[in-house]
């Protein structure tokens, strides 16, 4: 099987740039010069940038880039002790498109959150979603997204 190669430079906002070459995500830099370590952290930043944006054109382009990034990143890793896994991050953002994309690429909803001292430490994705629903108000759009994520859990558990 021939190896896929691509080179892209993604600029997600004025603070985040990501360069991908030869199927390896290179370190990314914020505008304050901090090095953000590793390709898996970059995936978390890309998901955050996508989910935070309300710009339709940006989201279309970012989704294409996310699909590329997910193909080379570990979708089940928690990059740092203060980051969520990509699956749990999509639950936190109530973003069913990202959630489905990650699940389709091997994301495991049964992975536990590992953030000692946090109330959600030890929760899997379903438990985390239930916690968020019980403790934080969702707007109408987010509620529709939550319903889509719940549909996945109902069909697969």
WODABEL-V992489 format. One record per backbone hydrogen bond with DSSP energy under -1.0 kcal/mol. NH is the residue of the N-H (numbers start at 1). CO is the residue of the C=O. If there is no record, write none. Layout:
# WODABEL-V992489
nh=NH co=CO
nh=NH co=CO
This chain:
# WODABEL-V992489
nh=8 co=20
nh=10 co=18
nh=12 co=16
nh=13 co=16
nh=18 co=10
nh=20 co=8
nh=21 co=24
nh=24 co=21
nh=26 co=19
nh=28 co=36
nh=30 co=34
nh=33 co=30
nh=36 co=28
nh=42 co=38
nh=43 co=39
nh=44 co=40
nh=45 co=41
nh=46 co=42
nh=47 co=43
nh=48 co=44
nh=49 co=45
nh=50 co=46
nh=51 co=47
nh=52 co=48
nh=53 co=49
nh=59 co=55
nh=60 co=56
nh=61 co=57
nh=62 co=58
nh=63 co=59
nh=64 co=60
nh=65 co=61
nh=66 co=62
nh=67 co=63
nh=68 co=64
nh=69 co=65
nh=70 co=66
nh=71 co=67
nh=72 co=69
nh=73 co=69
nh=77 co=74
nh=83 co=80
nh=89 co=85
nh=90 co=86
nh=91 co=87
nh=92 co=88
nh=93 co=89
nh=95 co=90
nh=99 co=95
nh=100 co=96
nh=101 co=97
nh=102 co=98
nh=103 co=99
nh=104 co=100
nh=106 co=103
nh=107 co=102
nh=111 co=108
nh=113 co=123
nh=118 co=115
nh=121 co=118
nh=122 co=113
nh=123 co=120
nh=125 co=109
nh=128 co=124
nh=129 co=125
nh=130 co=126
nh=131 co=127
nh=132 co=128
nh=133 co=129
nh=134 co=130
nh=135 co=131
nh=136 co=132
nh=143 co=139
nh=144 co=140
nh=145 co=141
nh=146 co=142
nh=147 co=143
nh=148 co=144
nh=149 co=145
nh=150 co=146
nh=151 co=147
nh=152 co=148
nh=153 co=149
nh=154 co=150
nh=155 co=151
nh=156 co=152
